Amino acid sequence: MKKLSNEYIEEVVKACRPFASKGRVVDHIPDLDQSHLSNLGVTIVTLDGETYSAGEDEDHFSLQSISKVIILLMALEDFGKEIVFQKVGMEPTDDLFNSISHLEEYEGRRPYNPLINSGAIATASLIRGSTVDDRFERVLELLRKITENKKIKMNEEVYNAECNNSARNKALTYFMESTGVLSSQETENALELYNRMNSIEINSLSLAKLGCFLSNHGRLIGGKKQLIKPDNIRTVKAIMLTSGMYNESGAYAVNVGFPLKSGVSGSIVGAVPGRMGIGIIGPAINKKGNSCAGGEALRILSSDLELSLLHDRNVVNL
Ligand SMILES: NC(=O)CC[C@H](N)C(=O)O
């Protein structure tokens, strides 16, 4: 098994950068264009509090779909598993992340799971607060604690772009209102909160800390306080393992083997229970919405460091 060091992460970054040429950088996110194609930043924070990092790890980017993890965590804390999974399913899907077709057919016309767009918008309606501002403030507060970064905030330009580019998400939202998944009072607020959460600006270190928090059962490193109930953390990690990489989740379970969540900014958060959190930014994404170079880095890290939960010597603790 390889030993973790900055030099080792540097080697992984070097080996994986060329894989970016297989992907494209999305064009609707401000400050992100094809000139970022071969960027790759990888940061690991271990549960012993060590940090290892290399590549473009200073880059800032928007949380995009990784916000779905926070949405689910908060909804579970606020309403509990039973109510959350009455609104959304917990099954993986072979459909794309912004698919609408299943909302007409799948059990109770619910979204398949909380980590696709429809599921996250529906779940966002279960974050408590009297106004969207209150609810978003609670999200920022939690994220600032988890990442120990008080500066975390929304990027206004990205938010405007999300709103201007939200025809598909609006369609999903209103369709869910028509089938009763969302009530008419919830519809606009759920989409608004979802757009704001997608636009939160973050970096690979903060993502690695989020991964570490999940790996550490809902506590900060060295902290005794339980910020989120361990059972809710377990639920989130299980859904990340089965659905966190959209309709590539099966391949990632086989080739990487621990809970992950990706975003269209090319970001990925990984949680290796009991061991480490991983934050990756590699803006070139494939057709399924996952970072090409980032995905390759995860495969190498998992193999070199024996990170798969299905590895005989690792304890399965989702
Ligand atoms: N896959 C993603 O990261 C999707 C996020 C994007 N903002 C959307 O809502 O479609």
The ligand as an SDF file (V2000), in Angstrom:
LIG
                    3D

 10  9  0  0  0  0  0  0  0  0999 V2000
  -25.0270   17.9760  -11.8440 N   0  0  0  0  0  0  0  0  0  0  0  0
  -25.0370   19.1640  -11.2950 C   0  0  0  0  0  0  0  0  0  0  0  0
  -24.0730   19.5830  -10.6590 O   0  0  0  0  0  0  0  0  0  0  0  0
  -26.2710   19.9550  -11.5950 C   0  0  0  0  0  0  0  0  0  0  0  0
  -26.2260   21.2980  -10.9940 C   0  0  0  0  0  0  0  0  0  0  0  0
  -26.8560   22.3590  -11.8690 C   0  0  0  0  0  0  0  0  0  0  0  0
  -26.7790   23.6170  -11.1840 N   0  0  0  0  0  0  0  0  0  0  0  0
  -28.3150   21.9930  -12.1260 C   0  0  0  0  0  0  0  0  0  0  0  0
  -29.1370   22.2620  -11.2870 O   0  0  0  0  0  0  0  0  0  0  0  0
  -28.6100   21.4050  -13.1270 O   0  0  0  0  0  0  0  0  0  0  0  0
  1  2  1  0
  2  3  2  0
  2  4  1  0
  4  5  1  0
  5  6  1  0
  6  7  1  0
  6  8  1  0
  8  9  2  0
  8 10  1  0
M  END
$$$$
